[in-house]
Amino acid sequence: QVQLVESGGGLVQPGGSLRLSCAASGSIRNANAMGWYRQAPGAQRVIVARISRTGTTNYEDSVKGRFTITRDDGKNTVYLHMDNLQAVDTSVYYCNLVARDWINYWGQGTQVTVSS
């Protein structure tokens, strides 16, 4: 059983930046992938960014060039650095881990609100 704890959300003005962190209770070194999803009110949860075990990254089109996902295996932590935030980025952001046995684990979510 893996527990994921997100942090770093909050209120930011349009054009601002935030860095989300996701700390895992165990090693992430051998996880198949880790990612960040987001879910706006009344909408489905959608993937934002993903990083594989080998370090390959993928991004949803609307965040390319603005968001960066990184991982620190030594700290068992994945980060999502978000620049030039816009109102459309307002959502609850969830951390996801796909373990070696393909079981998915989720964090509790952290709210990001972009507003002036």
CYANA upper distance limits for C-alpha pairs under 8 A (distance plus 0.5 A):
  2 VAL  CA     24 ALA  CA      7.21
  2 VAL  CA     25 SER  CA      6.28
  2 VAL  CA     26 GLY  CA      6.77
  2 VAL  CA    105 TYR  CA      7.17
  3 GLN  CA     24 ALA  CA      6.21
  3 GLN  CA     25 SER  CA      5.69
  3 GLN  CA     26 GLY  CA      8.20
  3 GLN  CA    105 TYR  CA      7.84
  3 GLN  CA    106 TRP  CA      8.07
  3 GLN  CA    107 GLY  CA      7.46
  4 LEU  CA     22 CYS  CA      6.73
  4 LEU  CA     23 ALA  CA      6.13
  4 LEU  CA     24 ALA  CA      5.12
  4 LEU  CA     25 SER  CA      6.97
  4 LEU  CA     95 CYS  CA      7.52
  4 LEU  CA     96 ASN  CA      8.34
  4 LEU  CA    105 TYR  CA      7.97
  4 LEU  CA    106 TRP  CA      6.82
  4 LEU  CA    107 GLY  CA      5.11
  4 LEU  CA    108 GLN  CA      8.07
  5 VAL  CA     21 SER  CA      8.47
  5 VAL  CA     22 CYS  CA      5.89
  5 VAL  CA     23 ALA  CA      5.74
  5 VAL  CA     24 ALA  CA      7.08
  5 VAL  CA     95 CYS  CA      8.38
  5 VAL  CA    107 GLY  CA      5.98
  5 VAL  CA    108 GLN  CA      7.30
  5 VAL  CA    109 GLY  CA      8.49
  6 GLU  CA     20 LEU  CA      7.42
  6 GLU  CA     21 SER  CA      5.97
  6 GLU  CA     22 CYS  CA      4.86
  6 GLU  CA     23 ALA  CA      7.01
  6 GLU  CA     94 TYR  CA      7.86
  6 GLU  CA     95 CYS  CA      7.20
  6 GLU  CA    107 GLY  CA      6.84
  6 GLU  CA    108 GLN  CA      7.58
  6 GLU  CA    109 GLY  CA      6.76
  6 GLU  CA    110 THR  CA      6.65
  7 SER  CA     20 LEU  CA      6.23
  7 SER  CA     21 SER  CA      5.74
  7 SER  CA     22 CYS  CA      7.04
  7 SER  CA    110 THR  CA      6.82
  8 GLY  CA     18 LEU  CA      7.52
  8 GLY  CA     19 ARG  CA      6.39
  8 GLY  CA     20 LEU  CA      5.02
  8 GLY  CA     21 SER  CA      6.63
  8 GLY  CA    110 THR  CA      7.92
  9 GLY  CA     18 LEU  CA      7.66
  9 GLY  CA     19 ARG  CA      8.09
  9 GLY  CA     20 LEU  CA      6.72
  9 GLY  CA    110 THR  CA      5.91
  9 GLY  CA    111 GLN  CA      5.82
  9 GLY  CA    112 VAL  CA      5.45
  9 GLY  CA    113 THR  CA      8.44
 10 GLY  CA    110 THR  CA      8.44
 10 GLY  CA    111 GLN  CA      6.61
 10 GLY  CA    112 VAL  CA      5.52
 10 GLY  CA    113 THR  CA      6.59
 11 LEU  CA    112 VAL  CA      6.67
 11 LEU  CA    113 THR  CA      5.25
 11 LEU  CA    114 VAL  CA      6.38
 11 LEU  CA    115 SER  CA      7.58
 12 VAL  CA     16 GLY  CA      6.48
 12 VAL  CA     17 SER  CA      7.71
 12 VAL  CA     18 LEU  CA      8.16
 12 VAL  CA     85 LEU  CA      8.38
 12 VAL  CA    112 VAL  CA      8.31
 12 VAL  CA    113 THR  CA      6.81
 12 VAL  CA    114 VAL  CA      5.49
 12 VAL  CA    115 SER  CA      6.78
 12 VAL  CA    116 SER  CA      8.16
 13 GLN  CA     85 LEU  CA      8.12
 13 GLN  CA     86 GLN  CA      8.46
 13 GLN  CA    114 VAL  CA      5.92
 13 GLN  CA    115 SER  CA      5.53
 13 GLN  CA    116 SER  CA      5.48
 14 PRO  CA     84 ASN  CA      7.36
 14 PRO  CA     85 LEU  CA      5.96
 14 PRO  CA     86 GLN  CA      5.47
 14 PRO  CA     87 ALA  CA      7.11
 14 PRO  CA    114 VAL  CA      6.31
 14 PRO  CA    115 SER  CA      6.54
 14 PRO  CA    116 SER  CA      6.97
 15 GLY  CA     83 ASP  CA      7.54
 15 GLY  CA     84 ASN  CA      4.51
 15 GLY  CA     85 LEU  CA      5.45
 15 GLY  CA     86 GLN  CA      6.80
 16 GLY  CA     83 ASP  CA      6.69
 16 GLY  CA     84 ASN  CA      5.81
 16 GLY  CA     85 LEU  CA      5.96
 17 SER  CA     81 HIS  CA      7.98
 17 SER  CA     82 MET  CA      5.88
 17 SER  CA     83 ASP  CA      4.94
 17 SER  CA     84 ASN  CA      6.60
 17 SER  CA     85 LEU  CA      6.66
 18 LEU  CA     81 HIS  CA      6.58
 18 LEU  CA     82 MET  CA      5.77
 18 LEU  CA     83 ASP  CA      7.30
 19 ARG  CA     79 TYR  CA      7.24
 19 ARG  CA     80 LEU  CA      6.07
 19 ARG  CA     81 HIS  CA      4.84
 19 ARG  CA     82 MET  CA      6.49
 20 LEU  CA     79 TYR  CA      6.00
 20 LEU  CA     80 LEU  CA      5.49
 20 LEU  CA     81 HIS  CA      6.87
 20 LEU  CA     82 MET  CA      8.49
 21 SER  CA     77 THR  CA      7.20
 21 SER  CA     78 VAL  CA      6.37
 21 SER  CA     79 TYR  CA      5.06
 21 SER  CA     80 LEU  CA      7.06
 22 CYS  CA     77 THR  CA      5.85
 22 CYS  CA     78 VAL  CA      5.64
 22 CYS  CA     79 TYR  CA      6.74
 22 CYS  CA     95 CYS  CA      6.75
 22 CYS  CA    107 GLY  CA      8.41
 23 ALA  CA     75 LYS  CA      8.21
 23 ALA  CA     76 ASN  CA      6.47
 23 ALA  CA     77 THR  CA      4.96
 23 ALA  CA     78 VAL  CA      7.22
 24 ALA  CA     28 ILE  CA      7.56
 24 ALA  CA     76 ASN  CA      6.01
 24 ALA  CA     77 THR  CA      6.61
 25 SER  CA     76 ASN  CA      8.08
 26 GLY  CA     76 ASN  CA      7.32
 27 SER  CA     73 ASP  CA      7.71
 27 SER  CA     76 ASN  CA      6.10
 28 ILE  CA     73 ASP  CA      6.57
 28 ILE  CA     76 ASN  CA      5.93
 28 ILE  CA     77 THR  CA      8.13
 29 ARG  CA     53 ARG  CA      7.53
 29 ARG  CA     73 ASP  CA      6.01
 29 ARG  CA     76 ASN  CA      8.03
 30 ASN  CA     53 ARG  CA      6.97
 30 ASN  CA     99 ALA  CA      7.90
 30 ASN  CA    100 ARG  CA      6.98
 31 ALA  CA     52 SER  CA      8.47
 31 ALA  CA     53 ARG  CA      6.54
 31 ALA  CA     97 LEU  CA      7.37
 31 ALA  CA     98 VAL  CA      6.39
 31 ALA  CA     99 ALA  CA      5.01
 31 ALA  CA    100 ARG  CA      5.76
 32 ASN  CA     52 SER  CA      6.47
 32 ASN  CA     53 ARG  CA      5.63
 32 ASN  CA     97 LEU  CA      8.30
 32 ASN  CA     98 VAL  CA      5.96
 32 ASN  CA     99 ALA  CA      6.08
 32 ASN  CA    100 ARG  CA      5.93
 32 ASN  CA    102 TRP  CA      7.87
 33 ALA  CA     50 ARG  CA      7.40
 33 ALA  CA     51 ILE  CA      6.13
 33 ALA  CA     52 SER  CA      4.66
 33 ALA  CA     53 ARG  CA      5.91
 33 ALA  CA     97 LEU  CA      6.55
 33 ALA  CA     98 VAL  CA      5.72
 33 ALA  CA     99 ALA  CA      7.73
 34 MET  CA     50 ARG  CA      6.26
 34 MET  CA     51 ILE  CA      5.96
 34 MET  CA     52 SER  CA      6.92
 34 MET  CA     53 ARG  CA      8.46
 34 MET  CA     78 VAL  CA      7.96
 34 MET  CA     95 CYS  CA      7.97
 34 MET  CA     96 ASN  CA      6.03
 34 MET  CA     97 LEU  CA      4.97
 34 MET  CA     98 VAL  CA      6.64
 35 GLY  CA     47 ILE  CA      7.89
 35 GLY  CA     48 VAL  CA      7.97
 35 GLY  CA     49 ALA  CA      6.01
 35 GLY  CA     50 ARG  CA      4.56
 35 GLY  CA     51 ILE  CA      6.59
 35 GLY  CA     69 ILE  CA      8.46
 35 GLY  CA     95 CYS  CA      6.40
 35 GLY  CA     96 ASN  CA      5.55
 35 GLY  CA     97 LEU  CA      7.02
 36 TRP  CA     47 ILE  CA      6.66
 36 TRP  CA     48 VAL  CA      6.02
 36 TRP  CA     49 ALA  CA      5.83
 36 TRP  CA     50 ARG  CA      6.91
 36 TRP  CA     80 LEU  CA      7.95
 36 TRP  CA     93 TYR  CA      7.18
 36 TRP  CA     94 TYR  CA      6.12
 36 TRP  CA     95 CYS  CA      5.23
 36 TRP  CA     96 ASN  CA      6.52
 37 TYR  CA     45 ARG  CA      6.88
 37 TYR  CA     46 VAL  CA      5.83
 37 TYR  CA     47 ILE  CA      4.68
 37 TYR  CA     48 VAL  CA      5.55
 37 TYR  CA     49 ALA  CA      7.55
 37 TYR  CA     93 TYR  CA      6.14
 37 TYR  CA     94 TYR  CA      5.57
 37 TYR  CA     95 CYS  CA      6.92
 37 TYR  CA     96 ASN  CA      7.83
 38 ARG  CA     45 ARG  CA      5.97
 38 ARG  CA     46 VAL  CA      6.05
 38 ARG  CA     47 ILE  CA      6.96
 38 ARG  CA     48 VAL  CA      7.14
 38 ARG  CA     91 SER  CA      6.32
 38 ARG  CA     92 VAL  CA      5.95
 38 ARG  CA     93 TYR  CA      4.78
 38 ARG  CA     94 TYR  CA      6.37
 39 GLN  CA     43 ALA  CA      6.65
 39 GLN  CA     44 GLN  CA      6.38
 39 GLN  CA     45 ARG  CA      4.84
 39 GLN  CA     46 VAL  CA      6.89
 39 GLN  CA     91 SER  CA      5.87
 39 GLN  CA     92 VAL  CA      5.85
 39 GLN  CA     93 TYR  CA      7.07
 40 ALA  CA     44 GLN  CA      7.79
 40 ALA  CA     45 ARG  CA      7.99
 40 ALA  CA     90 THR  CA      7.42
 40 ALA  CA     91 SER  CA      5.00
 40 ALA  CA     92 VAL  CA      6.85
 41 PRO  CA     91 SER  CA      7.92
 47 ILE  CA     59 TYR  CA      8.47
 47 ILE  CA     60 GLU  CA      7.25
 48 VAL  CA     59 TYR  CA      6.27
 48 VAL  CA     60 GLU  CA      5.56
 48 VAL  CA     63 VAL  CA      7.73
 49 ALA  CA     57 THR  CA      7.66
 49 ALA  CA     58 ASN  CA      6.10
 49 ALA  CA     59 TYR  CA      4.90
 49 ALA  CA     60 GLU  CA      6.77
 49 ALA  CA     67 PHE  CA      8.48
 49 ALA  CA     68 THR  CA      8.27
 49 ALA  CA     69 ILE  CA      6.94
 50 ARG  CA     57 THR  CA      6.01
 50 ARG  CA     58 ASN  CA      5.73
 50 ARG  CA     59 TYR  CA      7.06
 50 ARG  CA     69 ILE  CA      7.49
 51 ILE  CA     55 GLY  CA      6.13
 51 ILE  CA     56 THR  CA      5.93
 51 ILE  CA     57 THR  CA      4.92
 51 ILE  CA     58 ASN  CA      7.11
 51 ILE  CA     69 ILE  CA      7.35
 51 ILE  CA     70 THR  CA      7.75
 51 ILE  CA     71 ARG  CA      8.30
 52 SER  CA     56 THR  CA      5.67
 52 SER  CA     57 THR  CA      7.01
 57 THR  CA     69 ILE  CA      7.78
 59 TYR  CA     63 VAL  CA      7.12
 59 TYR  CA     64 LYS  CA      6.37
 60 GLU  CA     64 LYS  CA      7.02
 63 VAL  CA     67 PHE  CA      6.05
 66 ARG  CA     82 MET  CA      6.46
 66 ARG  CA     83 ASP  CA      5.50
 66 ARG  CA     84 ASN  CA      6.76
 66 ARG  CA     85 LEU  CA      8.32
 67 PHE  CA     80 LEU  CA      7.19
 67 PHE  CA     81 HIS  CA      6.00
 67 PHE  CA     82 MET  CA      4.92
 67 PHE  CA     83 ASP  CA      6.57
 68 THR  CA     79 TYR  CA      8.49
 68 THR  CA     80 LEU  CA      6.15
 68 THR  CA     81 HIS  CA      5.59
 68 THR  CA     82 MET  CA      7.08
 69 ILE  CA     78 VAL  CA      7.73
 69 ILE  CA     79 TYR  CA      6.13
 69 ILE  CA     80 LEU  CA      5.09
 69 ILE  CA     81 HIS  CA      6.90
 70 THR  CA     78 VAL  CA      6.29
 70 THR  CA     79 TYR  CA      5.78
 70 THR  CA     80 LEU  CA      7.14
 71 ARG  CA     76 ASN  CA      8.21
 71 ARG  CA     77 THR  CA      6.42
 71 ARG  CA     78 VAL  CA      4.78
 71 ARG  CA     79 TYR  CA      6.63
 72 ASP  CA     76 ASN  CA      6.46
 72 ASP  CA     77 THR  CA      5.86
 72 ASP  CA     78 VAL  CA      6.72
 73 ASP  CA     77 THR  CA      6.99
 85 LEU  CA     89 ASP  CA      6.90
 85 LEU  CA    114 VAL  CA      7.20
 86 GLN  CA     90 THR  CA      8.00
 86 GLN  CA    114 VAL  CA      6.48
 86 GLN  CA    115 SER  CA      8.40
 87 ALA  CA    113 THR  CA      7.91
 87 ALA  CA    114 VAL  CA      5.37
 87 ALA  CA    115 SER  CA      6.64
 88 VAL  CA    114 VAL  CA      8.30
 89 ASP  CA    112 VAL  CA      8.07
 89 ASP  CA    113 THR  CA      8.02
 89 ASP  CA    114 VAL  CA      7.33
 90 THR  CA    111 GLN  CA      8.28
 90 THR  CA    112 VAL  CA      5.89
 90 THR  CA    113 THR  CA      5.11
 90 THR  CA    114 VAL  CA      6.01
 91 SER  CA    111 GLN  CA      6.57
 91 SER  CA    112 VAL  CA      6.04
 91 SER  CA    113 THR  CA      7.17
 92 VAL  CA    109 GLY  CA      6.36
 92 VAL  CA    110 THR  CA      5.88
 92 VAL  CA    111 GLN  CA      4.83
 92 VAL  CA    112 VAL  CA      6.51
 93 TYR  CA    109 GLY  CA      5.78
 93 TYR  CA    110 THR  CA      5.76
 93 TYR  CA    111 GLN  CA      6.69
 93 TYR  CA    112 VAL  CA      7.51
 94 TYR  CA    106 TRP  CA      7.27
 94 TYR  CA    107 GLY  CA      6.28
 94 TYR  CA    108 GLN  CA      7.17
 94 TYR  CA    109 GLY  CA      4.93
 94 TYR  CA    110 THR  CA      7.12
 95 CYS  CA    106 TRP  CA      6.24
 95 CYS  CA    107 GLY  CA      5.74
 95 CYS  CA    108 GLN  CA      8.47
 95 CYS  CA    109 GLY  CA      7.48
 96 ASN  CA    104 ASN  CA      7.32
 96 ASN  CA    105 TYR  CA      6.13
 96 ASN  CA    106 TRP  CA      5.27
 96 ASN  CA    107 GLY  CA      7.16
 97 LEU  CA    104 ASN  CA      6.21
 97 LEU  CA    105 TYR  CA      5.64
 97 LEU  CA    106 TRP  CA      7.14
 98 VAL  CA    102 TRP  CA      5.94
 98 VAL  CA    103 ILE  CA      6.21
 98 VAL  CA    104 ASN  CA      5.19
 98 VAL  CA    105 TYR  CA      7.02
 99 ALA  CA    103 ILE  CA      5.88
 99 ALA  CA    104 ASN  CA      6.93
 99 ALA  CA    105 TYR  CA      8.26
